[in-house]
Amino acid sequence: MAADRKPIELLYHGLPADAKAMFDRAVSGIVSAKKNGGKVVVVTGSGPNLHEGITTLIAELIHKGIVDGVTTSSAVIAHEMAGSLEEVKRVDGRQLGFSEAELPRGNTFEATLMSPDSLEQLAEEMFIDTALLDKALALEGSTIIKAAGNMAYPLGLRTENLAKEILFLAKSKGVPFELAAGAGADPRTMLGAAYAKGVPILVTIPQLVGGGMVGLAIGDSISVTERAARVAKMMQSADVIIESAVALTQEIHDGPFETYTGHGIWSGWEGYPTYSLKDKALIRIDLDPRLRKAWEFEKQSGQVQAAIDEGLPKTKLMSIPFRMEMSGFARLDKSIPVVADVGTAWPIMASRLEQELGISLDFISYPQQSPEGREMRKWIVENVRPIVKKRLFQ
């Protein structure tokens, strides 16, 4: 997808001075790491990362050798299995003969808008009630672009069923579900890009719940202990960790095997492999201004660490609602709070990395509400395809 960088430059110039300073520090840290042979790991949430095209951008950064590992949610894996974004027709499911008890809030039924060729390929794998589809498409309703493979028929159902087959394949090979799924995934998804480039992609333990049957299959593919160890190995390899619109990160980057924040002290005592966040740069992209406030408290007065040392509640000491991930983040020496919308932050960072690392990106994201973002979302729907089942078994 060819893209004009001028709108991205305008996004950067429209930021407040303090936000620009944090962007500059973040980009400088990534550039320094890559020029010195270091690694960058991205910790993504779901929701905005899909809708803003960020997961597709991260896939491109994997192909270009900038991102060396990804953790994400089971919901993102489910959506990428179905192609990231899809166009659906939303209708009143009661008009199709469903009861309110069978339907979600609003009594909505969604039908995937697919080309005849795509529908024909899907029909080779599963029974498709074409009469139901035709009836749904004939009803009055709305057409929207949304995260793929969720509630829409038949792609959502296909994803659920495919998860069970991939689970069997993963367990037979002794690998995580994400690795097995990547073999058939579109290379423009994080799943497919990670598989193609041989870099790890893992769902973290706090993000296992979600994605329907996909989340259960991911959780069942390897043990919780092995998953924690694999995530720890990925974090250990990183010089820079970028967190993007994700909650519960203290349980991800601090984990049970990390020693600098103290959580892995007994693992090390008992002889398990451990790692330290001490010299790692941790960039967090977050809309919550309290993140920056907690970070400033710590940098200016050391109050976060002081509260921990004295066993005091951090919320009362600093008079701000305190999310758990703020604690570990604020105390890290090389943490960088980027208080911005992820849809704005990622294209700015990617464009700067292009310039400073001398790479050329074939895809770049834009804020979804912008004209460029709307075109980007259509492009993803048309070009990023669901898993090709036959490739899984090759």
ABEGO torsion letter per residue (X at the ends): XBBBAAAAAAAAAABBAAAAAAAAAAAAAAAAAAAAGBBBBBBBBBEAAAAAGAAAAAAAAAAAGABAEBBBBAAAAAAAAAGGBBBBBBBBAAAAGBBAAABBBGGBBBBBBBBAAAAAAAAAABBBBAAAAAAAAABBBBBBBBBBGBABOAAAAAAAAAAAAAAAAAAAAGBBAAAAAAAABBAABAAAAAAAAGBBBBBBAAAABEGEAAAAAAAAABBAAAAAAAAAAAAAABABBBBBGBBGAAAAAAEAABAAAGAAAAAAAAGBBBBBAAABBBBBBBABAAAAAAAAAAAAAGAAAAAAAAGBBAAAAAGBBBBAAAAAAAABAABBBBBBBAAAAAAAAAAAAAAAAGBBBABBBBBAABAAAAAAAAAAAAABBBBBAAAAAX
